[in-house]
Amino acid sequence: MKTKDLIAWQATMKLTYDSAAKALGVSRATYARYIAGSSIPFHIGLACAAIANGLAPWTEEK
């Protein structure tokens, strides 16, 4: 995932910095670093795709 993709995901999901960070399970500071151009881990891209498609977090009951 590239920075532009993360920005597009945030806009599409209509999330603020704080709500986007919370949805991804990262601090606001970490999210801000991603937006500023730091490398975005693969799992963050997966989490964005899951959230965009309405998937709930994995549990053993599934």
HUSUL-V809125 format. One record per pair of residues at least 12 apart in sequence whose ideal C-beta (glycine too) atoms are under 10 Angstrom apart, sorted by the first residue. I is the first residue (numbers start at 1). J is the second residue. D is the distance in whole Angstrom. If there is no record, write none. Layout:
BEGIN
<<I & J & D> <I & J & D>>
END
This chain:
BEGIN
<<1 & 34 & 9> <1 & 39 & 10> <1 & 40 & 5> <1 & 41 & 9> <1 & 42 & 8> <1 & 43 & 10> <1 & 44 & 6> <1 & 45 & 4> <1 & 46 & 9> <1 & 47 & 10> <1 & 48 & 7> <1 & 49 & 9> <2 & 37 & 9> <2 & 39 & 10> <2 & 40 & 7> <2 & 45 & 9> <3 & 34 & 7> <3 & 35 & 6> <3 & 36 & 8> <3 & 37 & 5> <3 & 38 & 8> <3 & 39 & 10> <3 & 40 & 7> <5 & 40 & 8> <5 & 45 & 7> <5 & 48 & 8> <6 & 20 & 8> <6 & 24 & 9> <6 & 31 & 8> <6 & 34 & 6> <6 & 35 & 7> <6 & 40 & 6> <6 & 44 & 8> <6 & 45 & 8> <6 & 48 & 7> <7 & 20 & 10> <7 & 34 & 9> <7 & 35 & 7> <8 & 48 & 10> <9 & 23 & 10> <9 & 24 & 10> <9 & 44 & 10> <9 & 45 & 9> <9 & 47 & 10> <9 & 48 & 5> <9 & 49 & 9> <9 & 51 & 8> <9 & 52 & 7> <10 & 23 & 9> <10 & 24 & 10> <10 & 31 & 9> <10 & 34 & 10> <10 & 35 & 8> <10 & 48 & 9> <12 & 48 & 10> <12 & 52 & 7> <13 & 48 & 8> <13 & 51 & 7> <13 & 52 & 7> <15 & 31 & 10> <15 & 51 & 9> <16 & 28 & 10> <17 & 31 & 6> <17 & 32 & 7> <17 & 35 & 8> <18 & 31 & 8> <19 & 31 & 10> <20 & 34 & 9> <20 & 35 & 9> <20 & 48 & 9> <20 & 51 & 9> <21 & 34 & 9> <21 & 35 & 10> <23 & 47 & 8> <23 & 48 & 9> <23 & 50 & 10> <23 & 51 & 6> <24 & 40 & 10> <24 & 43 & 9> <24 & 44 & 6> <24 & 47 & 5> <24 & 48 & 7> <24 & 51 & 8> <25 & 43 & 10> <25 & 44 & 9> <25 & 47 & 7> <25 & 57 & 9> <26 & 41 & 9> <26 & 44 & 7> <26 & 47 & 9> <30 & 44 & 9> <31 & 44 & 9>>
END
